[in-house]
Each structure stands twice: as C-alpha cells, then as structure tokens.
Amino acid sequence: MVGIVSYGAYIPRFRIKVEEIARVWGEDPEDIKGSLMVFQKSVPGFDEDTATMAVEASRIAIERRSIDSKRIGAIYIGSESHPYAVKPTATIVSEALCSDHQLTAADFEFACKAGTAALQVCYSLVKSGLMDLALAIGSDTSQGAPGDALEYTAAAGGAAFLVGREGVIAEIEDTCSFTTDTPDFWRREGRPYPSHGGRFTGEPAYFRHILSASRMLLQKLGRTPDDYDYAIFHQPNGKFPLRVAKILGFREEQVKPGLLVPKIGNTYSASSLLGLCAVLDIAEPGDKIFMASFGSGAGSDAFSFIVTEEIEEIRNSRPKVEDYLKNVEYLDYGMYAKLRRKIRVI
C-alpha cells in the first residue's frame, strides 16, 4: 500500500472582503459575489511567501506523525509564485526541514496543478521502491493585477503531503492525467501580473480537462460518482467545482466539505490540496475520496484515495483547516495593497 502518511495545511490569518475590493473599483459587490461565489480571500503577511508557507505546512505534516525528517528522500514543491525566477524554492524548504542533505529537491510549475503533479511523482518514487518517504507540496501567493477580476480571488495558502508505505492514512488507489496546449492563462518573464483569456478559461480549459481526467480515472477503476464519499475539484471560484461535479454525477454534499474557496479564495497550487486536507480532517476509515486538480496551460490530475484506520491516530494532533478559518484579521484595501506590494516605485 502506497499513499499519504501525513499531511499539513497553512493559510495566512489576513483576509480582505470582496466588498472592500469592489468599493475601491466602484463595482457592485453583490454582483461579484453572485458571479464568483467568493466572499473573502486570504492575504499573506509581509514575512510570508511561497517558501515560508510551504515550510509551515510541511512542519505540521512531519510533526503530526512525529517523523524523522532524515527519512525524506525527495521534496518537490509546486507553485506559480516561486520567490525567485532563478533559484529553487525546494532547496530553501529542504534546508529548513532536514538536517540531512541526502535527498533530491526540485520546483514544479504547471499553474494550479503543480502541487498535484508533485504528488504524482512522489507516489511513483515511493511505489518504485527508490525511497522511503517523499514530500509533495503545493504553495502559492497568487497574483492579480489591481482592478482585474483575478484580484477578487487570487489568494495564498499551502498544503503538504508525506507519501510512503508505512502508516498510510489514505491509500492512493490510482491517478491519471489529461493534458493539452490550451493557453488560457499566462505570465511572461518580467511581467508582474498574469493575463487570462476571460471566459475562455471555462469550457475549453477548466471543464474539458477536469471532465476528461475524471472520466478516465472512473472508467479505469470501474467506479461511479456514487462510489465516493467525498469529491474535491480545483477551486478557481465557488461555482466551477459545483458545476463540474454535477456534470460528472457527484452530489453537492460530496463536494461541500472540501470547498474552501468562498472563505479563502483561490490558493492556486494549494487549492485542491487544501480541499483534500479539509476532507482528511473529517473523513472516516473506509471512506473513498475523489480529487481532480486543474492547471492552466492546461492539464488536470485525477486521484482516487481510500482512507484507512491510521487516520484516527494522527488527525487531531495538529491544527486542522477549520482552525485557519477562525480568528482572522480583515484588511482595508490600503493595507492589502501594501502587503501584496501593489504599490511600486517606478
């Protein structure tokens, strides 16, 4: 059995409400909330970035299981907001976590599915017997240009998963991917904010890829949506995951436990993975979990998990996702712009 041995999540405590962003740009907040089904989003502090959030989520995963970090043979971190254009984030994270340097580390980039791509590689490395434990991370401080539609959803967060053979809390039954060259979202070198194809990001990008990967995996396993207790889909907004679930035949009650975007926004590479953390926080032994990520450019990774009895031993030992949804601090637009470094000196 190969699967998730431990997990950790991190979401910054700062938030900004849709009403505050809409106030600055003269838009109707009710229209924004109605179209996106997002009400607020997380904002990183001055001392937080992709690396720090990855370290925090990973430490929680390691401490949750009291694992010796020297056993970790690989650290792969997926993000589209790495702190350096040329300098790996994974080495920063590995130095913070491991005193033993005998491991491999690398950065992954594939928009919002870079974290699940890292999870697939970690699964393969452990399954092949090349290493004992591998750490997959999805972490992002996503960007949205001032006044752009992305500004209402682009958020921050991180999720980390230790993959191994012993003490598995959620077996990875199988995984598959669907990938095409669909340029729905991009950012050129040196540009501070990404561009997007508007509604083009919906049907030919998000829906085509998630539907294709999900149907492939269901057919491969001989399963139907009714065979699963929970379903998690990438969350660029609150409506897309519910719509794609309905098309596939999943019920709303299967999706809602892992649907975090209305409260924290789109955390990009951490989006579906944070949803998985939220579900693992409440899932019971024997429960089946379906997950499909999406990354612009474009591709989707689908996974099938089976929760084991080991979950009961570690679940309550460290903070859960719901803990990050409490005692938050709300910002006005000025402080938000300062923290996100939107005020630039030319």
N, C-alpha and C positions, 0 to 999 in steps of 0.2 A: 504494500500500500504506500503510495506517494501522495503527499498533499500538504496542506497548511498545518504547520506545527504550532505557530503562534502568530499573533497579529497586533498591530498598534495603529492608532489614529491620532492625528493632531489637527486642530482647527484654531486659528487665532481668535482671541476674545473680542477684537474690534469688529463692529458692524456698521453699515450705512444702509438706511432705508431707501426704498425706491422713491418715496415721497420727497426725500431730500435731494436726490439727483434730479428728479423731474422738476423740482422747484427752481433749480438753477438754470435749466434749459427751457423753461416755460412750457413743459409738456404736462398732459393730464396723467397723474399717477395711477388713476383707476384704469385708464386705457392700457398703460404699461403693465400693470399687474394682471389685467384680464388677458392680455395677449401672451405674456410670458409665464404666468403663474409663478412669479418670483416676487417676494415681498421685501427681502433684505439680502445682503451678501456679506461675507467675511472679508476683512481687510488686514493685511499683515502689518505688524508694527515696524518701526524704524530698524530694529535689530533682527528682523525676520526675513528670510528669503527661502528659496527652494532647498538649499543645503541645511539650514537650521531646522526647518520643518521636517525634512527627511530624517535628520538625526533624532529629533524628539520622537517621531512615530516609531523609528527603529528601536530606540532605547526601551520604549514601552513594550514592544514585541519581545525583545530579549529578556526584560525583567519579568514580564508576565509569565514566562516559562522558566526563569532562573537558568538560562542557557549560558554556557561559557562561549563568549564571542569568538574565541580562537577556533571554534569548530566551523565557523562560517567560511566556506570556500569561495564564495562569489558574492559580490554586491553590485547589483545593477539598478540604476535609478532612471526612471522615465520622467521627462519633463519637457516643456517647450519654453521654460523661463529659467534655464540654467544661468547662474550668476556671471559666468564667463563665456565669451564667444569661443575662445581657445584656452581651455583649462578644464579638465574634468571635474564635475561635481562629486562623482563617485569616490574619488581619492580623498576628498575632504571628509565625506561621510565615513569612509573606512578608517581614516586616522582617528576620528572621534569615537568610533565604536570598538576597534580592535587593536590590541597591543601587538598582536602577531601580524606581520605583513605578508604572510604566505597565503595570499588569496588573489583572485582576479577581480577587477572592478572596471566598470565602463558606464558611460552615459548612453541612454536611449532617447531617440527623438522620433516621434510619429504623432504629432499633435496630441490629442486627448487619449490615445490608446497606447502611449509609450509605456505606461506602467503595466498594462496587461501583457504587452509584448515582453517586458522584463520577466513577468510571472511565467510566461510560457517557456522562456529559456531556462529559468531556474528549475522548473518542473522537469525539463528534458535532461538537464545536467545531473539532477539527483536520480532520476529514473534510470539513466545510463550507468550509474554507479561511479561516476567521476568524482563525486564529492558527497559529504555527509549532509551538510546544510547549505542552502543558498538563500540570499536575501533579495527580494524584489520590492522596489519602492516606486510609488507614483507621487510626485510632489510638484506643486505649481503655485506661482504668484502671477496669475494670468493678467494680461494687459488689455485695456480697452481705451481707445482714444477719447478724449473729452468730447461729449456730445454724441458719440457713436452709440448705436444700440447695444453694443457689447459692454458698455460701461455699466449697464444695469445688472449684468450677470457675472462678469469676469471677477472671480474670487480667488481665495487662497486656502490651501489645506494639503495635508499629506497622509499617506497610508502605507504601511509596511507589512510584509508577509514573509515569515520564515518558512521555507519549504524543505521538507525532509521525509524520512521513512519511519522514524520512531516517534511515538506520541502524537500521531496525526489527529487533529481536531476536525478537519474537513478534507476528506479524500478528493483529489482531483480525478474524477472519472475519465474525462476526456476533454479535449479542446480542439478547435479548428478555427480557421480564419478565412476571410473573403477580402480581397484587395484589388483596387483599380487605380488608375491615374485620373482622379477626379479633383481638379484644382478649385475646391470650394472655399479655401481659406489659406492664406499665405502671409509671410512677412519676409521681405528682402533683407539681406545683410545691411546693418547700419540704420534700418528703419526702426523707430521706437515703438510703433504700434502695428498690429496686423491689419490686413484687408480681408474682406469676405464678399462672397457672391450673393448676399442677401437671402432671398427665398430659395435660391439655387442650392443652398446648404441643406434644404429639407429633402425633397423627393429623390433627386439623383445621388445625393451624398448620404445623409444620415439614414434615411429609411431603406434605401436599396441595400446598403452594406449590412446593417443590423439584421434586416429580414433575411438576407441571403445566408449570412453566417449562422444565424439562429436555426433556420430551417435545415441547413446542412447538418448541424450537430444533432438536432432532434431526430432527423432521419437516420443518422449514423448510429444513434443509441436505441432506435426503435421506440422513442418516447413521444408523449404528447404533453402540452402545457399542463394538463390536469395531473400529471405525474409529479409535479413540483409543488413544494410548499411556498417557495419564495422566488421572485424573479427580479433581477436588477438590470437596468439598461442605462447606458450613458445618459447624463442629465444636463444638456445644454440649457434647458428650461424645464418648466414643470409639465408642459403639455406633450412634448415629443415622447417621453418614456411611456406615458399612459396610452398614447395613440398607437405606438408600435406594439405595445403589449396586447392591445385589443385586436389589432390586425392578426397577430400570431395566435390569439386564442387564450392568452393569460387573463386572469381576472384582476380587477383593481386591487382587491385585498391582498393579492400576491405581491404587488408592486409597492404599495404604500409604505411598508416598514423600512424599505431601503431608499425611499425617495426623499432626499435631503435638500435638493436644490431650492425649494421655496424658502427655506430658512437660512441657507448659507451661500447660495449662488452656485455657479458652475466652477468647480475646482479643477477642471481640465484633466490632467493625467491622474488626479486623485478621485475624480468624480465617481465612476462606477466602483472603484476600490473602497472608497469611504462608504458607499452604499452596502458593499459586502461586509465591511466592519460592523455597520449598524445591524445587519441581519444576523451576523455571528453573535452579536451581543444578546440576542433573544432566541435563537434557533435551538431546537431540541434534538437530542440524538436520533438519528434516522431521517431527519428532515433532508429533503433534496432542494438544492439551490441552483437556479439557472442565472447566468450572468452573460451579458454581451456588451462590450465596450464599443466605442466608435472614435476614430481619429480622422480628422480632415486630411484630405490628400490622395486617396482616402482608404480606410480599411476598418474592419471590425473583427474582434477576437471573441469567440463564444466559449464558455466554460460550463461544465456540469460538476457540482460538488455534492457529496453526501456527508452530512455531519455525523461525527462519532461521539461515543460516550466521554471521550477525553475532554470535550468542551466544558463539561461541568467542573473540572478541576482547576481551570485557569481563567475562566471568563470574568470572574468578579475580583480578580487580584489587582487590576489596574484600571485607569479611567476608561469609561465607555464613551461612545459617540454622543449619547444623550447628555453626558456631563459637559461637553463643549457647547451645548445649546443653551446652557444656563449661565446666569451672572455675566452677561455680555455687556460691552460698553459701546454706546452709539456715538457716532461721529457726525459733525456737521461737514458740509462739502469742503470747507476750507482746510480742516484738519485732515480729511480724507485725501485731498489733493496734495497736501504736504507729505503724508505718509507714503503715498504712491508715487511721489516725485514727479508729479504732473506739472509742477512749476519749474520751468527750465530757464537758465540764464543763457542767452544767445550772444 
